[in-house]
Amino acid sequence: MEITMLDLKFIRDNAQEVQKACDLKNKDVNVSEFLSLDENKNKLQHSIDDLKFQQKEAGKNRDVEKAKALKTEIQQLTEEFRTLEQKHKALWDTIPNLIHPDVAIGKDEDENVVVRIEGKKPAFDFTPRDHQELGEMLGILDKKKASVVSGARFFYLFGDLARLQNAVVQFTLESAQDPDVIKSIINEKNLNIDAKPFTLVVPPLIISQDTMQKMGRLHPKDDRYCLEEDNQVLVGSAEHCLGPLHMNETIDEVDLPIRYIAFTAAFRREAGTYGKDSRGILRTHQFEKIEMESFCLPEHGEHEQDLFVGLQEYLLKKLGLHYQVINICTGDMGSMDYRQIDMETWMPGQNKFRETHTSDWMTDYQARRLKTKYKKDDGETGFCHMNDATAFALGRILIALMENNQNEDGSINIPEVLQPYMGGQKIIEKK
């Protein structure tokens, strides 16, 4: 199956725009070289087709010698074509998505733009502890035992911290499946999309490497836990197994949008991060995430991302957390993203904001790889627009909840909205 990214005709007709996107996203791609390769590939294909026609005519005329000579020439050109085609596909695969006009122009993460800051930073009359110290004091977090059992960058949660994580999960999943919550966000942001709630999914955590490649998420491969013998890979996020749900399908307009949410474990080798964020549970090899995915018509793609961002903010506000919304600049955004919006939550133990959420609108870029199409009532067909976003990365939000709600004695106040999910418990104390 041919994996496509940007439409080939679009690249041919808009080479300068595509090259600009490559440059702004810091992708070392020469669009002119790709188009030259494309032209040569097509010329070679025409030559092969012409020779096949001549071979057929020679057969009709019972010119055995000519037919034999043509067969040899066709075989040689076919080998050349296959080599050229592989190079063509590989280069095509590196061409990134285009860029939304609202995206900030910048070289790297230092040039991301803070759109707004929400919530109130907590004020302490004592020096706040970080989450690892709090967790160890209360006996609810243990990295030492995990390092013996599994190695570095793993952890155990115990008792009330495990219950707190489950409370966040239940609160989040219920919110996403509540039509009234979705309607309120749509009305608040004046969005022109359907208020259909999210469907809860329990997906597989192992998918084929071929599927991950079609998702555009297999690389960098050294950051994946690959099961080479079985040609499979452990997912690094639930969106890796939600995105392919409608691979090779055409979805009727009446069924769109389709929105999914899943709570899963996620696995990343964190290659290249030795010594970075090694304290606590901010950056680990195994963690839990609640991830959202949607499929919609092209004209609803932008508002669909706005809904995702609105739900992220709704959840953070309900938890009473201080956060900022970030417009990710061109040089820091993902290759497949048309627009990327992140959120960073305040973490007193580090005295700074840290990334807790991301939201990716990929237009039809990813759907082309997956061959996920729509069909309108009038018969029009095309590729769906896809969005994915983090509802919560559980480890990181636990850090924020522990550090922002701590007391001088090391106890942790439980946000009011989570208390019903913990049997009315209001505080986590040492037992």
N, C-alpha and C positions, 0 to 999 in steps of 0.2 A: 504494500500500500504506500502510495506517495504521500509524504508528510509535507503539508504546505503551511506557510505562515502568512505573510502578506500575499494578496492576490497577484499573480504573475503579470497580468495585463496592467494592473495598477502600477506595479514597479516600472514596467516599460514606459508607461505614459507619464509617470511622476518621479523620474529618477532623482532630480534635484531635491525634492521634498523628502524622499526616502534617505538620501545621503545625509541630509541635514539631521534627521532623526538619529542616524547611526553616530554622527559626530557628537551630538548633544548628549547621547547616552554613553559616550566613551567606548563605542564599539568599533574595533579595528576592521571595518568592512569597506571594501571598494565596490560600490554599486556598478560602476562602469565595467569593472572586470567581470562581475556577475552577468551583466547584460551581454558582454562580448562572448562569454562562455555559453550563454543561452542561445545566442545567434548561431554559434558554431555547432552546437548540439542539433539545432533545427536543420541546418544545412546538411549535416551528416545523416540525419534521419531521412531527408528528402533523397539523398544519394542512394541510401539503402533501398528505399521504396522504388526508386527508378530501376535499380539493378534487379530487384525482385520481379518487376514487370518484364524486363528484358529476359530474365531467366524463364519466366512463364511462356513468353513468346517462342523462345528457343526450344522449349519442350514441345510446344504445339507443332513446330517445324521439324521436330525430331533431330535437332542439331545437338547431338550428345556432347561433343567436345566443347562447344560454346557454353552450354548449360553447366557443364562441370567447372569450367573456368570461372563463370559468374558465381557459382556456389562458393568457390574458394574466396573470391573477392568479397562476397557478402559476409562470409564468416569473419574475415579480417576486419572489415569495417564495423561489424556488430560488436566485436571485442573493443575496438576503439570507442564506439558509442557508449558501451557500458561503463568504461573507465571515465569518460567525459560526463556521463549522467550522474555517477557517484559524486564526482567533484562538484557538479552543478547543485545536487541536492544538499551536499554538506555546506556549501556557501550560502544557499538559500536559507538554510536552517539558522544561520547566524544573523540574518537581517532582522532587527528588532521591530516592534510595533511603532506606530506613529505617536505623536505627542499631543495631548489636549492643549488648547490655547491658554488655559488657566494655569498650566504647570509652570513653576518658577524655573528660570534658566540658571543652572549652577553646575559646578564641577564635581562636587562631592557633598557628603552629609553636612559639612560645615555651612553650606549655602541653602539648606532647607529653610522654609519660611514658616514661622509660627503664625497660624491664622487667628487663633483666639485661645485664651486661657480661662478655664472654668473652675469653679469651686474655691474653697478657702484652704490655704496652707495651714496645717495645725501648728499651734503655738505651745511649746513645752517650757515649763519652768525647771527642767532638768535636762541633762544631756541624753538625747534619745539613743537607744541601742539599735543595732541592726538586727535583721530577722534571725540570723543564725544564733546570735547570742541569746535572743529572746526564746527561740525554739529549744535551745539546749538547757536554759534555765528552767523552762517549764516541762522538760522531758517529752516534747512533742515532735522534735526534729532530730534526726541522727544521720550524719554523713559518714562518721567513722566506721560504724558497722557496715554500711552500704559499700564503703571502699574495700573492706575485707571480703565481702561477699561477691561484689561485682566489679570493683575497680573504681577509679576516680570518676567524679561527676555523676554519681548516683546518690540517692537518698531514701530514707525511710520517713514517713509521716505516721504519727501515733495519735490515738485518742482524739482530743478536741480539735487538733489541727486537721486531721483526716475528716472529721465531721464538718468542720468549717468549709473544707473544699467541697464536700458533698452538698452542703447548703448552697454554695455559689452555683454549683451545677444545676440543682433543682430550680433555683430561682431563675437562672438564665434560660433554661429549656422551657419553663412555664411561660416566661415573658414572650419568647419568640413564637410560641404556639397560641398566644392569646390574641384574637382578632382585634380586641379593643386597644391593646398596646400598639399594634401595627397601624391601626386607623389613626390613633392619636399622633403618632410620629409623622404619618403622611399629611395629616391636616396641619400640623405645626410647621412643617417644611414646605407646604403647598405643592406637593408632588402629584403628578398626573399619572399614577399607576394604581394597579389593583391592590386591594388591602388583604390579599390572601396571606394567611399565616404560614409559618415554616412547618415543613414535615420532618418529624424526628426520624433519624436513620441510625441503625447500628451497622456499620460497614466492616468489610474485611480490613485487616491491618497489613496484609501482605498482598501486593499486586505484581503483575508481571513487569519486567523491565521494559518490554515493548510498550505497554500501556503508559508507564511513567515517561517514556520518551515522547509519546504522543501528547502527553500533558505538558511537555516542555520542562519537566522537573527532575529528570534523571541526573542532569549535570548541575553543579560539579559533582561528579560521581564519587569522589573521595570523601564527600560529606554524607553519603548514603550508606546504610547497612545493607549490602547486597548479598543475596544468596545465589552465588554464581552457578552452583551446580544445578539449581532449579530455574535459573533465569528469572529470579524474582527479587523484590526489594521490599524492605520494611518502610511503611509510609512515614514521611517527615511531618505530615499534617493531614487532618481529615479531608481537606480539599483534594488531596491526591487521589482519594478513592471516591469522592463525590463527583468530581468533574467528569469522569468517564461514564457516569451512569447512563447517559444517552448517546454514547458513542455509536456512530453509524445509524443514527435514527433521525427521522423527520417528525417534529412535534407540531401538532395542529395548533393554530392560533388560539382556539378556545381553551386549550390546556395551559397556556402561558399567562403569567410567569409561573415557573416552578421553582420553589425555594426549599432548600434542605438545611438542616442543622444536625450536627453530630458531635458527640463527646467521645473522644478516643485518646489512647496513648499515642505518642509520637516519638520518633527515634531519629537522632542526628549524631553523627560522629564528631561534629564541631571541629572539623579539620582546620588547622591553621589558627586556632584560638588558644594554644598552649599558654597558660599563665593569665589569660584574660578572663575576668569575672569568675575566678575559680572559687571564691568564697560564697557559701550559701547555695541557693537553688536558682539563681538567676539564669545560669547557662549550664545545662546538664544534657547528658546523652539520651535520657528517657524523661519525658514529661507528659502532662495531660493538657489537651486543648479542647475548646469548644469552637467549632469552625462552621461558617455559613457559606453556602454556594447557591447561585441562582442562574437560571436560563430565561431569557426574555427576548422580545422583539428589539431590533436595533434602535427604534425611536424611544425606547424606554430604558436603555442602558445607563444613561447618566443619572436619571432619577432613581434607578435601582441602587446604584452606589450610594446616593444620598440617603436612601432608606437604611442601608447597612450602617453608614456612619451615624445616622440618627439613633439607631438601636444601640450602637456601642456607647454613645453618649448617655442615652437613657439609663443603661445599666450602671455606668460609672457614677452618674448623679444619684441614683438610688442607693448606691453604696457609700455616698458622701465623700468621694475621693476628689482630690485636686489634680487636674490634668490639663494638658494642652494639645490642641489639634495642629498637626503639621502637614503643610503642603510639601510633599517630597519633590525635590528638584530633579531636573533631567539627568544629571550625572549620578544620582543615587537611586533612581527608580529601577524597577525590574525591567528586563528586556521585553517581556510580554505586556507590560502595563501601558495603557493609554493615559491613565491618571492613577496616582497612588496617594492615598491619604493615610497618615499614621496618627497614633495617639501615644503620648508619653504621660505616665502617671508619676506623681511626686512620691519619692522614697526618702523619708527623713534619715534613714541609716546611712545613705550615701550623699544626702543633702543635694539631691538633684533629680530631675525628671529622667525616667528611663522608659524605653519603648515597651508598650504592653499590647498594642493593637496595630493591625495594618488592614488596609482595604484596597483591593486591586480591581479596577475596571479594565478588562482586556479587549473590549469591543468583540469583533468576531475572530480575533487573532488565534485564540486557543481553540475555538469551535471548528476552525478550518482543519486543524490537525486531527481533531476527533471526529470530523464529519458529522457534527451535530447541527441539524438544520431545522428551520421552521417552515410551515406552509400556512399562508393566510387564507381566509375564506374565499377571496377572489382568485385563488390559484397561485399567487406570487410565492416564490420560495427563495430562501437565502440562508445564510448561517446565523445562528443565534448569537446574541451578545451574552457574555458570561462575566459574572462578578464573584469574587470570593473575599471573605473577610474573617478576621478573628473576633469571636464573641468574647472569649477570655482565654488567655494562656494562663492556666491555673497556677503554676508555680509563681509567675510574676505578680499575679493579682494577690496571691497569698502574702507575698512580701509586702505589698502596699497596704493590705489590711492589717497585718501584724505591726508594721512600723508606724503607721498613721494613727492607730488606735491603742497604742501602748500607754501604760501607766508607769509611774516611777518605780513601783515594786516589781515590774516586769510582767504584770498581768495585762491582758488584752481585752478591750471592750468589743463586743460583737455588734456590728451594725444592726439597727432595729429591723431592717427589711429581711435580714437573715435569721433572726431569732426564732420565728415560727418553724423553720426547717431544722432547728436544733432543740426542739422541745421547750422553747421559751427561755433557754439559757441566755444570759446577758453578758457573761464575762468568762474568759479562759484564765484559770489560775493553776498554780502548781498543786499537784495532788500527791 
